[in-house]
Amino acid sequence: LIRITGKSTYTDNSGRKWQPNDFVLSALLETHDWKNEPMVLVSFGELKEQLGFDKTQRRFSFAQLAGSIELQRLANEAQALKRAEKPLDRIQQEALGVSDRLTLFARVIDGSALLIVPAPTNETDPWVEPSGWSKFYSEAQFAPVQTQLQTAATAYVNGDGFNFSRAANQLRDNLRGLSPSIYPQERQLQLESFYNHFEAFYRAIWCYGIALVILIAAHLRKRGRALQNIGVAVALLALAFHASGIVMRCMIAGRPPVTNMYESIIWVSFAVSFFGMIFFARYRAPMYLLAALPVTLIALLLVHQMPIAMPSSIEPLVPVLRDNFWLTVHVLTITLSYAAFALAMGFGHILLWRYARNPAAARADAPMHFWLYRVLQLGVLLLAAGTILGGVWANYSWGRFWGWDPKETWALIALLCYILALHGRLAGWWTQFGLAVASVVCFLAVLMAWYGVNFVLGKGLHSYGFGIGGETYVATFIVLDLLFVAFAIWRYRSSKLAIAAADEIEGERVAV
């Protein structure tokens, strides 16, 4: 339902609110006229204009889109270019996305998306829909399943919840009986059900927000020690919720949660606050949490606002990623470096805000600059190690250590940017203020390596992470961030000129 509509629930023309399971069953059993419901998401304005649709409308019916000759032409062109490994423009990408939604919609309606019948012995064999049972089983073997399917369908149509639930439980047991070694065990199904209903990441969002408000209040009160302890405790609770969601996702998928943009943002946002908590425990500086929590909170809010661009579903791994050792070692190291740089960016924003408000006081705060330097060192160490390990994995998977792939190139650019920032500060090329500016500006290179290569360029061997969407959010962030940096630089320079003028006047008075 999210992939088709962009929302986790759907309200039809009559005002009825449909849950995902209810929608799938109703579409399968044709209890509602779904083909004429305006529910297929088309978000790109230029595509709607080219198709002759109302630009203010976001969703259209299956019948309306399936009957569009122009959409079929654009989708066919996009598929041909994709097969030829040629670049697609934004309209073609969006047309292909809409075509995929229509295909999924059609598969739900005709039942081919209901892949509930397991393969008999081989885990790599695909599961099939109920109508394809003869591929693996005899009529006698499948008869109990067929009976329970019919019973469940009849109970659903009649609105008989009790008999539907009983038939569904019996159906699950019968399906497991077909292939006990392949069908998930009860504890696995319960774990995934608990993960979906517990919504650990949403609980973490609330706790992060509450902790941030409490810590800001404690910081403003100066002596709010008890309030600070409460804020830290709530932040720890948020980390616990966040970690529980990641652990459950790992247990369900059987791999680290870093194989797509949604998972990497969930992991990086956790690591940002985790690093912040470690540095807080080491230096007893709540400023680490004040820098970390906003970054984590914004990342979690954004990723859950873009379910189409960054779907939360757990998908099978592409072949190149089916090596848990390298997936764990390389990808986790790289993403941990992103987390360290994101924490440094949060620190940089706090420092630049202080420079903008009171440059003299900000310059005198040596501990803040020291803490920023330490976080940047951690990020450079992790990114350098991750880039080298990525080369080793590339040699193992693709037969070459380095190939100037866009992902590799931008990872190297990001590393060089931060090395230059640290070396320049050590060599005296720029002041502490320059390091604060670099911690914010250099993160744009990380953003390009992390998001831009996959969602803007869409080229290279790292195609398993490609997607579209979110450009408006990212572009807005970059523009506002650069304006903020420019304002801080202007305030800093104005302050230096004012101090120099005051010193000159004082010198003239002494001379007189």
Stockholm file with secondary structure:
# STOCKHOLM 1.0

chainA/1-512         LIRITGKSTYTDNSGRKWQPNDFVLSALLETHDWKNEPMVLVSFGELKEQLGFDKTQRRFSFAQLAGSIELQRLANEAQALKRAEKPLDRIQQEALGVSDRLTLFARVIDGSALLIVPAPTNETDPWVEPSGWSKFYSEAQFAPVQTQLQTAATAYVNGDGFNFSRAANQLRDNLRGLSPSIYPQERQLQLESFYNHFEAFYRAIWCYGIALVILIAAHLRKRGRALQNIGVAVALLALAFHASGIVMRCMIAGRPPVTNMYESIIWVSFAVSFFGMIFFARYRAPMYLLAALPVTLIALLLVHQMPIAMPSSIEPLVPVLRDNFWLTVHVLTITLSYAAFALAMGFGHILLWRYARNPAAARADAPMHFWLYRVLQLGVLLLAAGTILGGVWANYSWGRFWGWDPKETWALIALLCYILALHGRLAGWWTQFGLAVASVVCFLAVLMAWYGVNFVLGKGLHSYGFGIGGETYVATFIVLDLLFVAFAIWRYRSSKLAIAAADEIEGERVAV
#=GR chainA/1-512 SS CHHHHSSSSEECTTSCEECHHHHHHHHHHTCSCGGGSEEEECCCHHHHHHHTCCTTCCEEEHHHHHTCHHHHHHHHHHHHHHHTTCCCCHHHHHHHHHHHHHHHHHHHHHTTTCCCBCCSSCTTSCCBCGGGGGGTCCHHHHHHHHHHHHHHHHHHHTTCHHHHHHHHHHHHHHHHHHCTTTSCCHHHHHHHHHHHHHCHHHHHHHHHHHHHHHHHHHHHHSSCHHHHHHHHHHHHHHHHHHHHHHHHHHHHHTSCSCSSHHHHHHHHHHHHHHHHHHHHHHHCCTHHHHHHHHHHHHHHHHHTTCTTTSCCCCCCCCGGGCCHHHIIIIIHHHHHHHHHHHHHHHHHHHHHHHHHHCHHHHHHCHHHHHHHHHHHHHHHHHHHHHHHHHHHHHHHHHSCSCCCCHHHHHHHHHHHHHHHHHHHHHHTSSCHHHHHHHHHHTHHHHHIIIIIIIIIICCSSCGGGCCCCCHHHHHHHHHHHHHHHHHHHHHHHHHHHHHHHHHHHHHHHHHC
#=GC SS_cons         CHHHHSSSSEECTTSCEECHHHHHHHHHHTCSCGGGSEEEECCCHHHHHHHTCCTTCCEEEHHHHHTCHHHHHHHHHHHHHHHTTCCCCHHHHHHHHHHHHHHHHHHHHHTTTCCCBCCSSCTTSCCBCGGGGGGTCCHHHHHHHHHHHHHHHHHHHTTCHHHHHHHHHHHHHHHHHHCTTTSCCHHHHHHHHHHHHHCHHHHHHHHHHHHHHHHHHHHHHSSCHHHHHHHHHHHHHHHHHHHHHHHHHHHHHTSCSCSSHHHHHHHHHHHHHHHHHHHHHHHCCTHHHHHHHHHHHHHHHHHTTCTTTSCCCCCCCCGGGCCHHHIIIIIHHHHHHHHHHHHHHHHHHHHHHHHHHCHHHHHHCHHHHHHHHHHHHHHHHHHHHHHHHHHHHHHHHHSCSCCCCHHHHHHHHHHHHHHHHHHHHHHTSSCHHHHHHHHHHTHHHHHIIIIIIIIIICCSSCGGGCCCCCHHHHHHHHHHHHHHHHHHHHHHHHHHHHHHHHHHHHHHHHHC
//
